[in-house]
Amino acid sequence: MLRESKHFNAYNYRMYAVRRIRDAFRENKNVKDPVEIQNLVNKAKRDLEIIRRQVQIGQLYSTDKLVIENQEKPRT
């Protein structure tokens, strides 16, 4: 899901998706019940399909990059 969400053209969508996916995995890291785990996996598969669809739609209507995206990373 993270790999696919990084394909969003829009910076805000991309950062929101990455943040939301990480938060969801952290929130559910202690789930032990196999039934609940399977439900979460099924939900993740559905969400992955939604992300893929939205990425394709976003590529049809691409825009210029934001200023924040064009900044070089500081060297250390």
C-alpha positions in Angstrom: 0.0 0.0 0.0 2.8 2.4 0.8 4.6 1.7 -2.5 1.4 2.3 -4.5 0.4 5.4 -2.6 3.8 7.0 -3.4 2.6 7.2 -7.0 0.0 9.9 -6.3 0.9 13.0 -8.3 -0.7 15.3 -5.8 1.6 16.0 -2.9 -1.2 16.3 -0.4 -2.9 13.1 -1.4 0.5 11.3 -1.4 1.5 12.5 2.1 -2.0 11.9 3.6 -2.1 8.3 2.2 1.4 7.4 3.5 0.6 8.9 6.9 -2.8 7.2 7.2 -1.4 3.8 6.1 1.5 4.0 8.7 -1.0 5.0 11.4 -3.3 2.2 10.6 -0.6 -0.4 10.8 0.8 1.0 14.1 -2.8 1.0 15.5 -3.3 -2.6 14.6 0.2 -4.0 15.4 -1.0 -5.8 18.5 -4.0 -7.6 17.1 -3.7 -11.3 17.8 -7.1 -12.7 16.8 -6.8 -14.5 13.5 -10.3 -13.6 12.4 -9.7 -9.9 13.1 -6.3 -10.1 11.3 -8.1 -11.6 8.2 -10.7 -8.8 8.3 -7.9 -6.2 8.4 -6.1 -7.9 5.5 -9.3 -8.0 3.4 -9.9 -4.3 4.2 -6.3 -3.5 3.2 -6.8 -5.3 -0.1 -9.9 -3.2 -0.8 -8.1 0.0 0.1 -5.2 -1.0 -2.1 -7.6 -1.2 -5.1 -9.0 2.2 -4.2 -5.5 3.7 -4.1 -4.6 2.1 -7.4 -7.8 3.5 -9.0 -7.2 7.0 -7.5 -3.6 7.0 -8.7 -4.7 6.3 -12.3 -7.3 9.0 -12.1 -4.8 11.4 -10.7 -2.4 10.7 -13.6 -5.1 11.7 -16.0 -5.3 15.2 -14.4 -1.7 15.9 -13.4 -0.7 19.3 -12.2 2.6 21.1 -11.6 4.6 20.2 -8.5 4.3 22.3 -5.4 7.2 24.4 -4.2 7.7 22.1 -1.3 8.3 19.1 -3.7 11.0 21.0 -5.7 13.2 21.6 -2.7 16.4 19.7 -2.5 17.0 17.6 0.6 19.6 19.1 2.9 23.0 17.4 2.7 24.5 16.2 6.0 
